[in-house]
Amino acid sequence: MAKTIKLDATMREGVGKGAARAVRREGGVPAVIYGGDEAPATITLAKNKLISTLNQGGFYTNITEIKIGNDTHRVLARDIQWHPVYDSPEHVDFLRVTKRTMISVEVGVNFINEDAAPGLNEEGGILNVVRHAIEVRCSAISIPEEITVDLTGMTMGDSVHMQSLNLPEGVQLTTDEDYTVATIAAPKAAPVEDEEGEEGEEADLEGTIGEEAAEAAEGEEAEKSE
């Protein structure tokens, strides 16, 4: 299953744009925790720590434990607002999660055993990935870290469809099971150069140069005769 992210935060008293701007000036990022039949909690996160966490990936698919004083809140990031110029986080929305919280989330696909696929290492095919991530519905505390696709034995022309995925218990697809995830396709043939066409172009070029040289020679003779 997915890893758990840990963040520290402080309660934020003020609300509104003015209070949020004040938090950002002091190096913080305003955030809110909502859901779970509790009142929303407005908090402040340390900007540098948040950016470091975002750079590690998986922020939307991993449970985050936010410690505020002596209390720890289990949440899932649902939305991040970004600065339009500096591309830095401006605000984060977190959803409280429990065992009963069901969510829809995109999970990345990981293809394994490419060396055991004859279509790739013997027949010269290429792996054409149609879907790098798949949306699933599951418990918020049981989000899979990735969906693994085993390519063992696959040959040229074979395809992987949604219905053939090996999903963890309690994880369901939200899209049509007939959708294609990936195929092993033949490589595109390199374009063949038209030698005859190139020779024709060279001949035309030589003819043009010859005509220009003849015209120049005629001009010089005319000047001498004058």
C-alpha positions, -999 to 999 in steps of 0.1 A, spaced: 0 0 0 9 36 -3 33 53 22 23 78 48 34 114 46 40 134 78 36 171 81 35 196 110 11 224 111 -2 252 134 -38 264 138 -46 296 119 -70 320 136 -77 345 108 -96 336 76 -100 353 43 -76 367 17 -60 392 40 -51 365 66 -39 341 39 -16 368 24 -1 374 59 6 337 63 24 336 29 45 367 38 58 348 69 68 318 48 38 297 54 11 281 32 -26 284 44 -45 251 43 -79 237 54 -89 203 67 -126 194 61 -149 164 61 -154 136 86 -184 151 102 -162 177 119 -159 214 115 -133 226 90 -99 234 106 -78 263 91 -41 256 94 -7 268 83 20 246 68 57 254 65 63 263 28 98 248 25 87 215 40 56 213 18 76 219 -14 100 192 -3 72 168 2 55 177 -31 88 170 -49 88 135 -36 56 127 -55 25 108 -45 10 137 -26 -25 131 -39 -24 93 -35 -7 89 -1 -23 95 33 -9 125 51 -7 127 89 -8 163 100 3 169 135 -12 200 152 0 202 188 -9 169 204 -34 160 178 -28 140 146 -52 143 117 -52 116 89 -60 134 57 -57 131 19 -48 161 -3 -76 169 -27 -66 203 -42 -36 226 -44 -38 262 -56 -6 274 -73 9 309 -78 3 318 -115 38 332 -119 62 316 -94 45 281 -95 46 278 -58 18 263 -36 -6 290 -24 -33 269 -6 -40 232 1 -73 214 7 -72 182 28 -100 157 33 -103 139 67 -102 101 61 -115 71 80 -120 35 72 -154 44 58 -141 71 35 -143 60 -2 -126 81 -28 -118 80 -65 -81 86 -73 -57 81 -101 -30 55 -95 1 51 -117 8 20 -138 41 1 -135 51 -23 -163 74 -51 -152 92 -81 -169 97 -64 -203 127 -87 -208 104 -117 -205 81 -104 -233 91 -120 -267 73 -93 -285 97 -67 -271 131 -85 -270 128 -111 -298 103 -97 -323 114 -61 -322 82 -46 -310 77 -15 -289 56 -10 -258 29 15 -266 15 28 -233 -20 41 -237 -27 48 -200 1 58 -176 -24 61 -147 -58 46 -140 -86 60 -119 -99 36 -92 -123 37 -63 -112 24 -29 -110 32 7 -90 63 15 -67 44 38 -61 16 12 -49 34 -19 -25 12 -38 9 28 -45 8 16 -81 -9 -9 -104 15 -35 -117 12 -50 -152 33 -81 -159 44 -83 -195 58 -119 -193 50 -139 -224 34 -111 -244 41 -112 -281 37 -87 -310 1 -75 -313 -9 -84 -277 -28 -59 -256 -34 -53 -220 -70 -43 -211 -85 -29 -179 -103 -62 -172 -71 -81 -171 -55 -59 -144 -47 -75 -111 -62 -51 -86 -57 -53 -48 -87 -63 -28 -113 -36 -23 -100 -16 -53 -124 -11 -82 -121 4 -117 -142 35 -124 -138 32 -162 -148 7 -189 -131 -27 -185 -126 -29 -223 -103 1 -224 -68 -6 -235 -39 0 -211 -10 -8 -234 -1 -28 -266 30 -43 -281 32 -28 -315 54 -31 -345 79 -3 -349 73 23 -376 92 16 -407 119 42 -416 110 62 -447 128 51 -478 146 79 -497 137 83 -533 171 80 -550 157 86 -585 140 118 -572 173 130 -557 192 123 -589 165 143 -608 169 172 -584 207 172 -588 203 171 -626 179 201 -625 204 219 -603 233 212 -626 212 224 -656 203 256 -638 239 263 -629 249 256 -665 223 280 -679 234 307 -655 271 303 -665 262 304 -702 242 336 -698 271 352 -678 296 342 -706 274 357 -732 272 389 -713 310 392 -710 315 387 -747 289 414 -755 307 439 -733 341 431 -749 326 436 -784 313 470 -774 
